[in-house]
Amino acid sequence: QVQLVESGGGLVKPGGSLRLSCVASGFTLDYYAIFWFRQAPGKEREGISCISGSGGTTYYSESVKDRFTIIRDDAKNTNYLQMDNLEPEDTAVYYCATDSNAYCSGYESLRNDKLNYWGKGTTVTVST
């Protein structure tokens, strides 16, 4: 059974850090582009980062650029989203997703949410 499971969310103060994990089972993440999305309360889902199958290309939305880092560890079949200098506006449910036919090839890739495999999400709350 193909599955993606996110973890690592929680409550953190502004300026703090969290590392989200996305573990794949039922298939290997090798060569799959990985995408991270988030959905804040009352807002549309937003693509925030992706990494190419080779790991050589990454893209970030303007809202998280220079604060978040996407990392792939194919040996562990896991992808990570390192989030630093968190802001209250980062409060959202975070999802990882992938698809064998999707590519992280440009900023427009972050607008592609027609992906086959999604996790159920992990909640991040940034608050004092």
C-alpha positions in Angstrom: 0.0 0.0 0.0 1.4 3.3 -1.1 1.5 5.7 1.8 3.0 9.0 2.8 3.0 9.9 6.5 4.0 13.4 7.8 5.1 14.0 11.4 7.0 16.6 13.4 4.3 19.3 13.7 3.5 21.0 16.9 3.3 24.2 18.8 6.3 26.6 18.5 6.9 30.2 19.4 7.7 32.8 16.8 11.3 32.6 15.8 11.5 28.9 16.6 12.2 25.9 14.4 10.6 22.6 13.5 11.6 19.8 11.2 8.8 18.0 9.4 9.3 14.5 8.1 7.5 12.7 5.3 8.1 8.9 5.3 7.1 6.9 2.3 6.0 3.2 2.5 4.9 0.9 -0.2 7.2 2.5 -2.8 10.6 4.1 -2.8 11.0 7.8 -3.1 14.1 7.5 -5.3 13.8 9.7 -8.4 10.4 11.1 -7.3 10.0 14.8 -7.0 8.7 15.7 -3.6 6.3 18.6 -2.9 5.3 20.3 0.3 2.0 22.1 0.6 0.3 23.8 3.5 -3.3 25.0 4.2 -4.0 27.6 6.8 -7.4 28.0 8.3 -9.8 29.7 5.9 -7.2 29.8 3.1 -6.5 27.8 0.0 -3.8 25.2 -0.1 -0.4 26.7 -1.0 2.5 24.9 -2.6 5.6 26.0 -0.6 8.5 23.8 -1.7 9.6 21.1 -4.0 12.8 19.1 -4.7 13.7 17.2 -7.8 14.1 13.5 -8.0 17.9 13.9 -8.2 17.9 16.3 -5.3 19.7 18.8 -7.4 16.9 21.3 -7.8 14.8 23.0 -5.2 12.2 25.7 -5.2 10.5 27.7 -2.5 7.5 30.0 -2.4 8.3 33.6 -1.6 6.5 33.1 1.7 9.0 30.6 3.0 12.1 31.3 0.9 15.3 31.7 3.0 13.6 30.2 6.1 12.6 26.7 5.0 14.8 24.0 3.6 13.7 20.9 1.8 15.9 17.8 2.2 15.7 14.4 0.8 17.2 11.3 2.4 16.5 8.5 0.0 18.4 6.0 2.1 15.6 6.4 4.7 12.9 6.9 2.2 12.1 10.1 3.9 11.9 13.8 3.0 12.3 16.6 5.4 11.1 20.2 5.6 13.4 22.2 8.0 11.5 25.3 9.1 13.4 28.1 10.8 12.4 31.5 12.0 8.8 30.5 12.1 6.1 33.2 12.0 2.5 33.1 13.1 1.6 33.2 9.4 3.2 29.8 9.0 0.4 28.2 11.1 -1.2 25.6 8.9 -1.6 21.9 8.2 1.4 20.8 6.2 1.3 18.0 3.6 3.8 16.2 1.5 2.9 14.8 -1.9 4.4 13.2 -4.9 3.6 11.7 -8.2 5.7 9.8 -10.7 4.7 12.2 -13.5 5.3 15.4 -11.6 8.6 17.4 -11.7 10.1 20.1 -9.7 11.4 22.2 -12.6 10.4 25.7 -11.8 8.3 27.9 -9.6 5.2 27.0 -11.5 5.7 23.4 -10.2 4.5 24.7 -6.8 1.1 25.4 -8.3 0.6 21.8 -9.4 -1.5 20.1 -6.8 -2.8 17.4 -9.1 -0.6 14.8 -7.5 -1.5 11.1 -6.9 0.0 10.6 -3.5 -0.6 12.7 -0.4 -0.1 12.4 3.2 -2.8 13.2 5.8 -0.9 16.2 7.1 0.7 17.5 10.3 -0.3 20.6 12.1 2.0 23.4 12.8 1.0 26.2 15.2 3.2 29.2 15.7 2.0 31.2 18.6 3.2 32.8 21.9 
